[in-house]
Amino acid sequence: MSDVAVSDQESGDYVSSLARGLEVIRAFTRSKPSMTLSEVADRTDMHRAAARRFLLTLVREGYVETDGKYFRLRAKILELGFSALASMDLWEIAQPVLNDLSERLSESCFAAVLDGTSAVYVARAASKRVMNVGINVGNRAPAHAVSTGRVLLSGLSEQELDDYIANAKLEKFTPNTVTSKVKLRGIIEETRRLGWSIVDQELEIGLRAISVPIRDRAGNVRAALNVCCPSARVTPEEMRTRVLSELMEAAQRISLALPG
């Protein structure tokens, strides 16, 4: 264990103000993209004065914008993650495969990684269709309600999955959203066995998606490869046959190209 990992908060190396500032950034979610000062203070368990200082600092640095009442993240916030993503050879390898997959299926394709309780989309290939799925690089989605999230959760250790299930807040987005922790656990275990996941209109009505894992040479799940499309265009049966076959082949191409 490294020295950094031991009692960080008790040492002089821990900057609590930075940690609290990051809490403010993480408070903004897909379901709460815009909040008042009071809402931010409540979600971060801060005094209003402290939350205000952090928010106004982020506004001044260009990461947050406000109309005087509501605050929301600006696109500049993505820069904080792009430098890390750019250094990962996985995405250089994955992008041409995603482009080819999107061309073959005429659908939008994505790659995502797990960040806490969210799936974060880190690569994208849009189809040439008029109707496209509105997911962009940097977007986050609650892991329990999307196929990428369930594939990524299936790659966790038993202890990590236990911790996730114990602490997750399973928000209901549509009538189809699974909010039972027992049922979700069963679905994740089934995803482990099958090696793929289909989610049908659980995050948004009219949206159907299928995902498979991208594994490294050791068999660890590094990311999830995803095809997402309007439910009126592709049936669940087509997802399980034609789309799944193409998706698994693409994931295998990426996995085999990863350095050992």
Secondary structure, 3 states (H helix, E strand, C coil): CCHHHCCHHHCCCCCHHHHHHHHHHHHCCCCCCEEEHHHHHHHHCCCHHHHHHHHHHHHHCCCEEECCCEEEECHHHHHHHHHHHHCCHHHHHHHHHHHHHHHHHCCEEEEEEEECCEEEEEEEECCCCCCCCCCCCCCEEEHHHCHHHHHHHHCCCHHHHHHHHHHCCCCCCCCCCCCCHHHHHHHHHHHHHHCCEEEECCCCCCEEEEEEEEECCCCCEEEEEEEEEECCCCCHHHHHHHHHHHHHHHHHHHHHHCCC
